[in-house]
Amino acid sequence: MSGDPDAFEWRYILVGHEAAPEPDLLKWAKWFDTADRCVADTRRDDVRVSTVFLGLDHGFGHGPPLLFETMVFVNGSSEGMARYATWDEAVEGHQRMVMQVFKPTPILKLPMKA
């Protein structure tokens, strides 16, 4: 990592499900503007779990690039977030978040009438 905030190591595009550094700022911007960056999107009532490719390293050069993000929205407000380095990690993280957010509520056994 060069330490330069404009260095290409911060910008990525998706080639299939693989992230690839993109040194050309204009090429990256055009790709970002038109690409389908959605990994997964799960909604139920007013709750949404959304996982997307960010296109920028949100790890800021510390460790592997964090290029994917899952966010939880309730009534439009952000209620949680997790970031990942790879598409596969993002898919797994999305599934974990969905299971956590939408976990079934146990049905209580009602007392029997005598």
C-alpha positions in Angstrom: 0.0 0.0 0.0 1.5 3.3 -1.0 -0.3 5.4 1.6 -1.5 7.7 -1.2 -5.3 8.1 -0.8 -5.7 8.2 -4.6 -3.7 5.0 -5.0 -5.5 2.4 -7.1 -5.2 -0.2 -4.3 -8.3 1.5 -2.7 -10.5 1.1 -5.8 -11.9 -2.3 -7.0 -14.4 -3.6 -9.5 -16.0 -7.0 -9.7 -15.0 -9.5 -12.3 -17.6 -12.2 -11.8 -17.6 -12.6 -8.0 -13.9 -11.7 -7.7 -12.7 -8.2 -6.7 -10.0 -6.8 -8.9 -8.0 -3.5 -8.3 -8.8 -0.8 -10.9 -6.1 1.7 -11.5 -8.0 3.9 -13.9 -10.2 6.3 -11.9 -12.6 7.0 -14.9 -13.0 3.3 -15.7 -13.7 2.5 -12.1 -16.3 5.4 -11.8 -18.1 4.3 -15.0 -18.1 0.7 -13.8 -19.3 1.7 -10.3 -22.1 3.9 -11.8 -23.6 1.0 -13.9 -22.7 -2.2 -12.1 -25.1 -4.4 -10.2 -23.2 -4.5 -6.9 -25.9 -6.3 -4.9 -24.8 -9.6 -3.3 -28.1 -10.3 -1.5 -31.2 -8.4 -0.3 -33.7 -9.8 2.2 -36.8 -7.9 3.3 -39.6 -8.6 5.7 -42.1 -6.0 6.7 -40.1 -2.9 7.7 -36.8 -4.8 8.1 -34.2 -5.1 5.4 -30.8 -6.9 5.3 -28.8 -5.7 2.3 -25.3 -6.9 1.3 -23.4 -5.0 -1.4 -20.0 -4.7 -3.0 -18.5 -1.3 -1.9 -15.9 -0.8 -4.6 -13.5 0.8 -2.1 -11.4 -0.7 0.6 -13.1 0.1 3.9 -10.2 -1.6 5.7 -8.0 1.4 4.6 -5.0 -0.8 4.0 -5.1 -2.5 7.3 -5.4 -6.2 6.6 -7.2 -7.7 3.7 -9.4 -5.2 1.7 -12.9 -4.9 3.2 -14.9 -4.6 0.0 -18.4 -6.0 0.9 -20.9 -4.7 3.5 -24.0 -6.1 5.1 -26.4 -3.5 6.6 -29.6 -4.0 8.6 -32.3 -1.3 8.2 -35.4 -1.1 10.4 -38.0 1.4 9.3 -35.2 2.9 7.0 -32.7 3.5 9.9 -29.4 1.7 10.0 -29.4 -0.8 12.9 -26.3 -2.9 12.2 -23.4 -3.5 9.9 -20.6 -6.0 9.0 -17.9 -6.0 6.4 -16.1 -8.7 4.5 -13.1 -9.2 2.1 -14.6 -11.7 -0.4 -17.9 -12.4 -2.1 -18.2 -15.8 -0.4 -17.6 -14.2 3.0 -20.3 -11.6 2.2 -22.8 -14.3 1.2 -22.2 -16.3 4.4 -22.3 -13.1 6.4 -25.6 -12.1 4.8 -27.1 -15.5 5.7 -25.9 -15.2 9.3 -27.3 -11.7 9.6 -30.7 -12.8 8.2 -30.8 -15.7 10.6 -30.0 -13.4 13.5 -32.4 -10.6 12.5 -35.3 -12.9 11.4 -34.8 -15.6 14.0 -38.2 -17.3 14.7 -39.9 -16.4 17.9 -40.7 -19.5 20.0 -44.4 -20.1 20.3 -45.3 -20.3 24.0 -47.4 -23.3 25.1 -50.7 -22.0 26.5 -51.9 -23.5 29.7 -54.7 -26.1 29.3 -58.1 -25.4 30.7 -59.2 -27.9 33.4 
